[in-house]
Amino acid sequence: MQTKRLVALGACIFLCLSFLFYHLPSAQAESPELPSMEEASAVYFYHLESNLLVGEKNKDLQVGAGSSVKVMSGLLFCEALKDQLQEPITVTNSMVKSVTGRRLYLKAGDVLTVEQLLYAAVCGSYNDAFYVLANVVSGSLSAFVDLMNQRAVSMGLQNTFFTDPSGINDSSLTSARDVATVALAAYKNPLYLQLCGTAKFQLPKTQSYEARTLSNRNEMIVATTTSKYYNKHCIGMSAGSTGNGGNCVIALTQNNGETYLCVVLGATETADTEYGYVVANRLLAWAEQTYAYMEVLTPETVVCTLPVTVSDMTSEVEIRAKESLLAYLPAGVTVGEEIRYSIRLLYSELEAPVAEGTPVGYVAVIYDGRVLGTLEIFTASAAERSSLISSLKTIQSLTQTRAALAGILFFSISLVTWITLETVIRVRRRHRWDKYFSGKVELPPDLLKKKK
């Protein structure tokens, strides 16, 4: 008895475990692990073509803006002065009297064109060039800062407040997401993109200085024998360091048609290392090795099938897309596990005849909760109509119409009425006949005598 109980208990446990493991969801491949970003306070790493946030760290944390404010200033300069590039600007003492940090050491009386000042500001990141241009655009530093904050509001920046145009004031605030929003707007401005992506530029002789060749402040753009941070795919943006904002790098790269924006804020800095560059280059190299385009839907993919009625040749047709859908994804993801289809059909079934290529709905391809794309879907084959089934269906449909139902009801009522009336009439006739013959019949006397 004891042995039978143990066997029964073991069988029960086995069945329970089998049920559990059978119904547990299969493990999905994890998203690729991002490289370390520990040296930065906030990061926003974005792939433009796929609108994909590849990685982030504290993207909405409000931090010191530091030199990142120069992207907004440069964008506003380019928008306001794009038609005045050759206009000469005479530097005044009030324009440059309070400038500190990285400077050209412009002095009152120096004359430069708007274009030359733009290169000095956006490409060279010289603070006095920013101050001169802010005065040219708005008449004063404070008025230009107001313009910067107005644009921040119109862009919907939630964590940004500017206090000066160059960042040297070091009290402006922002977030990595906000900086990325400004950088994407600047990316769409051809003049800004030209300026921030230039490796070297020429400044002419002024009354204070001889002509000189200057380099882009962003060391990811300038290829030199001593550069530790050069990235041959970098096409522009901004870099710099302040005490409160730390080392800030906004890098825009393009390689084989893929464009990345990497915003690194509040990175640490030592005597020989600017970690904003280190983090940016680390992320860019990782993405280049990890991500690639893959077909997540092809014209050969059977999205689903749809039932077909009134056909004796087929009971269903395959549904497919006519185009391929490409998505920028980590290597190794697979359709059916990490990548899934969400299907919206316009019909629950189709009635023959069905032509090949009939539109029947849409399919959305989803990865990690994000819609990668949506395509219209069509029937992949035709379905002929059956004459016999069609006739039977026609009869069936006719009998289901209101007129047919009314006719059947009228006929039924009429038939029942006629049978009822006929029955009543027959009953009455029988009663009359029975009544007529129901009395006693007396025989004539002569017949009675004979009977005796």
C-alpha positions as CSV (number, residue, x, y, z in Angstrom):
1,M,0.0,0.0,0.0
2,Q,2.8,2.4,0.9
3,T,4.6,1.7,-2.3
4,K,1.5,2.4,-4.4
5,R,1.1,5.7,-2.5
6,L,4.7,6.7,-3.3
7,V,4.3,5.8,-7.0
8,A,1.0,7.8,-7.2
9,L,2.7,10.8,-5.5
10,G,5.7,10.7,-7.9
11,A,3.4,10.5,-10.9
12,C,1.5,13.5,-9.6
13,I,4.6,15.5,-9.1
14,F,5.9,14.5,-12.6
15,L,2.6,15.6,-14.2
16,C,2.6,19.0,-12.3
17,L,6.2,19.7,-13.3
18,S,5.5,18.7,-16.9
19,F,2.6,21.0,-17.0
20,L,4.6,23.9,-15.5
21,F,7.5,23.6,-17.9
22,Y,5.2,23.2,-20.9
23,H,3.3,26.4,-20.1
24,L,6.3,28.5,-19.1
25,P,7.0,31.2,-21.9
26,S,10.2,30.5,-23.8
27,A,13.0,32.8,-22.9
28,Q,13.7,35.6,-25.3
29,A,17.0,36.9,-26.4
30,E,18.0,39.9,-24.2
31,S,18.7,43.3,-25.8
32,P,22.4,43.8,-26.4
33,E,24.1,45.2,-23.3
34,L,25.3,48.8,-23.7
35,P,28.9,49.6,-23.0
36,S,29.8,51.5,-19.8
37,M,28.7,55.1,-19.5
38,E,29.8,55.6,-15.9
39,E,32.0,58.6,-16.7
40,A,29.0,60.7,-17.9
41,S,26.1,62.2,-16.0
42,A,23.7,61.9,-18.8
43,V,23.7,60.3,-22.3
44,Y,21.3,60.3,-25.3
45,F,22.3,58.0,-28.1
46,Y,20.1,58.0,-31.2
47,H,19.9,56.5,-34.7
48,L,18.3,59.0,-37.1
49,E,17.2,56.8,-40.0
50,S,15.2,54.4,-37.8
51,N,14.1,57.0,-35.2
52,L,15.6,54.6,-32.6
53,L,16.9,55.5,-29.2
54,V,19.8,53.0,-29.1
55,G,20.9,53.8,-25.5
56,E,20.5,56.4,-22.8
57,K,21.5,57.3,-19.3
58,N,19.5,59.8,-17.2
59,K,18.1,61.3,-20.4
60,D,15.7,63.6,-18.6
61,L,17.9,64.4,-15.6
62,Q,18.4,68.2,-15.4
63,V,22.2,68.8,-15.3
64,G,24.5,71.7,-16.0
65,A,24.4,72.6,-19.7
66,G,28.0,73.7,-19.9
67,S,29.2,74.2,-23.5
68,S,26.2,72.3,-25.0
69,V,24.3,75.7,-25.0
70,K,26.5,76.6,-28.0
71,V,24.4,74.4,-30.3
72,M,21.3,76.5,-29.6
73,S,23.2,79.7,-30.0
74,G,24.8,78.5,-33.3
75,L,21.4,77.4,-34.7
76,L,19.9,80.8,-33.9
77,F,22.9,82.6,-35.5
78,C,22.6,80.6,-38.7
79,E,18.8,81.2,-38.9
80,A,19.1,85.0,-38.3
81,L,22.3,85.7,-40.4
82,K,22.2,83.3,-43.3
83,D,21.6,86.1,-45.8
84,Q,24.2,88.5,-44.3
85,L,27.3,86.3,-44.5
86,Q,29.6,88.9,-46.1
87,E,28.4,91.8,-44.0
88,P,31.4,93.3,-42.1
89,I,31.0,93.5,-38.3
90,T,33.1,96.0,-36.2
91,V,33.8,94.7,-32.8
92,T,33.0,97.1,-29.9
93,N,34.3,97.0,-26.4
94,S,30.9,96.4,-24.9
95,M,30.6,93.2,-27.0
96,V,33.7,91.5,-25.6
97,K,34.4,93.2,-22.2
98,S,33.0,90.4,-20.1
99,V,34.2,87.4,-22.1
100,T,36.4,84.7,-20.4
101,G,37.4,81.1,-21.2
102,R,38.3,80.0,-24.7
103,R,38.7,83.3,-26.7
104,L,40.1,84.7,-29.9
105,Y,40.9,87.8,-27.8
106,L,39.0,90.1,-30.2
107,K,39.4,93.8,-29.4
108,A,37.4,96.9,-30.2
109,G,38.0,98.0,-33.8
110,D,38.6,94.5,-35.2
111,V,36.5,93.9,-38.3
112,L,35.3,90.5,-39.4
113,T,32.5,89.3,-41.7
114,V,29.5,87.5,-40.3
115,E,30.7,84.3,-42.0
116,Q,34.1,84.6,-40.3
117,L,32.5,85.2,-37.0
118,L,30.2,82.2,-37.5
119,Y,33.2,79.9,-38.2
120,A,35.0,81.2,-35.1
121,A,31.9,80.5,-33.0
122,V,30.3,77.3,-34.3
123,C,33.5,75.7,-35.6
124,G,36.2,77.1,-33.3
125,S,33.9,77.4,-30.2
126,Y,35.4,80.8,-29.3
127,N,33.4,82.6,-26.6
128,D,34.1,86.1,-27.8
129,A,32.8,85.3,-31.3
130,F,29.5,84.0,-29.6
131,Y,29.2,87.3,-27.7
132,V,29.8,89.5,-30.7
133,L,27.2,87.5,-32.8
134,A,24.7,87.6,-29.9
135,N,24.9,91.4,-30.0
136,V,24.6,91.5,-33.8
137,V,21.4,89.3,-33.7
138,S,19.6,90.8,-30.7
139,G,21.4,94.0,-29.7
140,S,22.5,92.7,-26.3
141,L,23.4,89.5,-24.5
142,S,20.3,89.5,-22.4
143,A,18.0,90.0,-25.3
144,F,19.7,87.1,-27.1
145,V,19.4,84.8,-24.0
146,D,15.7,85.7,-24.0
147,L,15.5,84.5,-27.6
148,M,17.3,81.3,-26.7
149,N,14.8,80.6,-23.9
150,Q,11.8,81.4,-26.1
151,R,13.0,78.9,-28.7
152,A,13.5,76.3,-25.9
153,V,9.8,76.8,-25.0
154,S,8.7,76.5,-28.6
155,M,10.7,73.3,-29.0
156,G,9.0,71.8,-25.9
157,L,12.2,71.5,-23.9
158,Q,11.2,70.5,-20.4
159,N,14.5,70.8,-18.5
160,T,16.3,73.7,-20.2
161,F,17.0,77.2,-19.1
162,F,19.7,79.4,-20.6
163,T,21.7,82.2,-18.9
164,D,24.3,83.0,-21.6
165,P,25.1,82.1,-25.2
166,S,28.4,80.4,-24.8
167,G,28.1,78.3,-21.6
168,I,30.9,80.1,-19.9
169,N,28.5,81.6,-17.4
170,D,28.1,77.9,-16.3
171,S,24.6,78.3,-14.8
172,S,22.5,77.1,-17.7
173,L,20.6,73.9,-17.2
174,T,19.4,71.2,-19.6
175,S,19.0,67.5,-20.1
176,A,20.4,65.0,-22.6
177,R,17.1,64.6,-24.4
178,D,16.7,68.4,-24.7
179,V,20.1,68.8,-26.1
180,A,19.4,66.0,-28.7
181,T,16.2,67.9,-29.7
182,V,18.2,71.1,-30.4
183,A,20.9,69.1,-32.1
184,L,18.4,67.4,-34.5
185,A,17.0,70.8,-35.4
186,A,20.6,72.1,-36.0
187,Y,21.3,69.0,-38.2
188,K,18.5,70.1,-40.5
189,N,20.1,73.6,-41.0
190,P,22.6,73.3,-43.9
191,L,24.7,76.3,-42.8
192,Y,25.1,75.1,-39.3
193,L,26.0,71.6,-40.5
194,Q,28.7,73.1,-42.8
195,L,30.2,75.2,-40.0
196,C,30.3,72.6,-37.3
197,G,31.7,70.0,-39.6
198,T,34.7,72.0,-40.9
199,A,38.0,70.8,-39.6
200,K,40.0,74.1,-40.1
201,F,39.1,77.7,-41.1
202,Q,41.0,80.9,-41.9
203,L,40.7,84.2,-40.1
204,P,42.0,87.2,-41.9
205,K,44.3,89.9,-40.5
206,T,42.7,92.4,-38.2
207,Q,44.1,95.5,-36.6
208,S,45.0,93.4,-33.6
209,Y,46.2,90.1,-35.1
210,E,47.8,88.6,-38.1
211,A,45.9,86.1,-40.4
212,R,45.7,82.7,-38.8
213,T,44.4,79.1,-39.4
214,L,42.3,77.7,-36.6
215,S,41.0,74.2,-35.9
216,N,37.6,72.9,-34.9
217,R,37.2,72.6,-31.1
218,N,35.6,69.2,-31.5
219,E,38.6,66.7,-31.5
220,M,36.5,64.0,-33.1
221,I,36.6,66.0,-36.4
222,V,40.2,67.1,-36.5
223,A,42.7,64.4,-37.6
224,T,46.1,65.1,-36.1
225,T,49.0,63.0,-35.0
226,T,48.3,63.9,-31.4
227,S,44.5,63.5,-31.5
228,K,43.2,60.7,-29.3
229,Y,39.6,61.1,-30.1
230,Y,39.4,61.5,-33.9
231,N,36.5,59.6,-35.5
232,K,36.6,59.5,-39.3
233,H,32.8,59.2,-39.4
234,C,32.1,62.3,-37.3
235,I,30.6,65.1,-39.4
236,G,30.1,67.7,-36.8
237,M,28.4,69.3,-33.7
238,S,30.1,70.6,-30.6
239,A,32.4,69.9,-27.6
240,G,33.7,71.8,-24.6
241,S,34.3,71.8,-20.9
242,T,33.2,73.9,-17.9
243,G,33.4,73.5,-14.2
244,N,29.7,73.0,-13.5
245,G,28.7,71.4,-16.9
246,G,31.7,69.1,-17.0
247,N,33.0,67.7,-20.3
248,C,30.2,67.9,-22.9
249,V,30.3,66.3,-26.4
250,I,27.6,66.3,-29.0
251,A,28.8,64.1,-31.9
252,L,27.1,63.5,-35.2
253,T,28.4,60.6,-37.3
254,Q,27.6,59.1,-40.7
255,N,28.8,55.7,-42.0
256,N,27.3,53.7,-44.9
257,G,24.2,55.8,-44.8
258,E,23.7,55.4,-41.0
259,T,23.5,58.6,-39.0
260,Y,24.0,58.7,-35.2
261,L,23.7,61.5,-32.7
262,C,25.5,61.0,-29.4
263,V,25.0,63.5,-26.6
264,V,27.3,63.1,-23.6
265,L,26.8,65.6,-20.7
266,G,28.7,66.1,-17.5
267,A,31.5,63.7,-18.3
268,T,34.6,63.7,-16.0
269,E,37.9,65.1,-17.2
270,T,41.5,64.6,-16.1
271,A,44.7,66.3,-17.1
272,D,45.1,64.0,-20.1
273,T,41.6,62.6,-20.8
274,E,38.2,64.2,-21.8
275,Y,35.8,61.4,-21.1
276,G,33.0,62.9,-23.1
277,Y,34.9,61.8,-26.2
278,V,35.7,58.4,-24.7
279,V,32.1,57.6,-23.9
280,A,30.9,58.9,-27.3
281,N,33.4,56.9,-29.3
282,R,32.8,53.8,-27.2
283,L,29.1,53.9,-27.9
284,L,29.6,54.6,-31.6
285,A,32.0,51.7,-32.0
286,W,29.7,49.4,-30.1
287,A,26.6,50.3,-32.3
288,E,28.6,49.8,-35.5
289,Q,29.4,46.2,-34.4
290,T,26.0,45.4,-32.9
291,Y,23.3,46.9,-35.1
292,A,22.4,46.2,-38.7
293,Y,19.5,46.3,-41.1
294,M,17.5,43.2,-41.4
295,E,14.3,42.2,-43.3
296,V,11.6,41.7,-40.8
297,L,8.9,41.2,-43.4
298,T,9.2,40.1,-47.1
299,P,6.7,39.4,-49.9
300,E,7.3,35.7,-49.3
301,T,6.2,35.9,-45.7
302,V,2.8,34.4,-45.1
303,V,1.3,36.9,-42.6
304,C,-1.9,34.8,-42.1
305,T,-4.7,33.1,-44.0
306,L,-8.3,34.1,-44.6
307,P,-11.3,31.7,-45.0
308,V,-12.9,31.7,-48.5
309,T,-16.6,30.8,-49.0
310,V,-18.5,29.8,-52.2
311,S,-15.5,28.0,-53.7
312,D,-15.0,24.3,-54.2
313,M,-11.3,24.7,-55.1
314,T,-10.0,26.2,-51.9
315,S,-11.2,27.0,-48.4
316,E,-8.6,29.7,-47.6
317,V,-6.1,32.0,-49.2
318,E,-2.7,33.2,-47.9
319,I,-2.2,36.8,-47.0
320,R,1.1,38.6,-47.7
321,A,2.7,42.0,-48.1
322,K,3.8,43.2,-51.5
323,E,7.0,44.9,-50.2
324,S,9.8,44.2,-47.8
325,L,10.2,46.0,-44.5
326,L,13.7,46.7,-43.3
327,A,14.5,47.6,-39.6
328,Y,17.7,48.6,-37.9
329,L,18.0,46.1,-35.1
330,P,20.6,44.2,-32.9
331,A,22.1,41.2,-34.6
332,G,20.5,37.9,-33.6
333,V,16.9,39.0,-33.1
334,T,14.4,36.6,-34.8
335,V,10.9,36.9,-36.2
336,G,8.4,35.1,-34.0
337,E,10.3,35.6,-30.8
338,E,11.5,39.2,-30.3
339,I,9.8,40.4,-33.5
340,R,6.1,39.9,-33.7
341,Y,3.3,40.9,-36.1
342,S,0.1,42.7,-35.2
343,I,-2.5,42.1,-37.9
344,R,-5.6,44.2,-38.6
345,L,-8.0,42.5,-41.1
346,L,-10.8,44.3,-42.9
347,Y,-12.8,41.0,-43.3
348,S,-13.3,37.9,-41.2
349,E,-13.8,35.8,-44.4
350,L,-13.8,36.4,-48.2
351,E,-16.5,35.3,-50.7
352,A,-15.3,33.9,-54.0
353,P,-14.5,35.0,-56.6
354,V,-11.4,36.5,-55.0
355,A,-8.8,38.1,-57.2
356,E,-5.1,37.8,-56.4
357,G,-3.8,41.1,-54.9
358,T,-7.0,42.0,-53.1
359,P,-6.2,44.4,-50.2
360,V,-7.5,42.9,-46.9
361,G,-5.9,44.9,-44.1
362,Y,-2.6,45.9,-42.5
363,V,0.3,44.4,-40.6
364,A,2.4,46.2,-38.0
365,V,5.8,44.7,-37.1
366,I,6.7,45.2,-33.4
367,Y,10.0,44.8,-31.6
368,D,10.5,45.5,-27.9
369,G,7.1,47.3,-27.7
370,R,8.0,49.6,-30.6
371,V,6.3,49.6,-34.1
372,L,9.1,49.1,-36.6
373,G,6.7,49.8,-39.6
374,T,3.3,49.1,-41.1
375,L,2.5,47.6,-44.5
376,E,-0.7,46.9,-46.4
377,I,-1.4,43.2,-46.9
378,F,-3.1,41.4,-49.9
379,T,-4.4,38.0,-51.0
380,A,-1.5,36.0,-52.5
381,S,-3.7,33.9,-54.8
382,A,-7.1,33.8,-56.5
383,A,-10.2,31.8,-55.6
384,E,-12.8,30.8,-58.2
385,R,-16.5,30.8,-57.5
386,S,-18.4,27.4,-57.5
387,S,-21.6,27.4,-59.6
388,L,-23.4,24.8,-57.4
389,I,-22.4,26.3,-54.1
390,S,-23.3,29.7,-55.5
391,S,-26.8,28.5,-56.5
392,L,-27.4,26.9,-53.1
393,K,-26.1,30.0,-51.4
394,T,-28.4,32.1,-53.6
395,I,-31.4,30.0,-52.6
396,Q,-30.4,30.2,-49.0
397,S,-30.0,33.9,-49.2
398,L,-33.4,34.3,-50.9
399,T,-35.1,32.3,-48.2
400,Q,-33.5,34.5,-45.6
401,T,-34.8,37.8,-47.0
402,R,-37.7,39.6,-45.4
403,A,-39.9,39.1,-48.4
404,A,-39.2,35.4,-48.6
405,L,-39.8,35.0,-44.9
406,A,-43.1,37.0,-45.2
407,G,-44.2,34.8,-48.1
408,I,-43.4,31.6,-46.3
409,L,-45.3,32.9,-43.2
410,F,-48.3,33.9,-45.3
411,F,-48.3,30.5,-47.1
412,S,-48.1,28.7,-43.8
413,I,-50.9,30.7,-42.2
414,S,-53.0,30.2,-45.3
415,L,-52.4,26.5,-45.4
416,V,-53.2,26.1,-41.7
417,T,-56.4,28.2,-42.2
418,W,-57.5,26.2,-45.2
419,I,-56.9,22.9,-43.4
420,T,-58.8,24.2,-40.4
421,L,-61.7,25.4,-42.4
422,E,-61.9,22.2,-44.4
423,T,-61.9,20.2,-41.2
424,V,-64.7,22.3,-39.7
425,I,-66.8,22.0,-42.9
426,R,-66.4,18.2,-43.0
427,V,-67.3,17.9,-39.3
428,R,-70.4,19.9,-39.8
429,R,-71.5,17.9,-42.9
430,R,-71.1,14.7,-41.0
431,H,-73.1,16.0,-38.1
432,R,-75.9,17.0,-40.5
433,W,-75.9,13.6,-42.1
434,D,-75.9,11.8,-38.8
435,K,-78.8,14.0,-37.6
436,Y,-80.7,13.2,-40.7
437,F,-80.4,9.4,-40.2
438,S,-80.4,9.4,-36.5
439,G,-84.3,8.9,-35.9
440,K,-85.9,5.4,-35.7
441,V,-87.3,4.0,-38.9
442,E,-90.6,2.0,-38.6
443,L,-91.1,-0.7,-41.1
444,P,-94.4,-0.9,-43.0
445,P,-97.0,-3.4,-41.6
446,D,-96.8,-5.8,-44.5
447,L,-93.0,-6.0,-44.1
448,L,-93.4,-6.7,-40.4
449,K,-95.9,-9.5,-41.1
450,K,-93.7,-11.1,-43.5
451,K,-90.8,-10.9,-41.1
452,K,-92.8,-12.8,-38.5
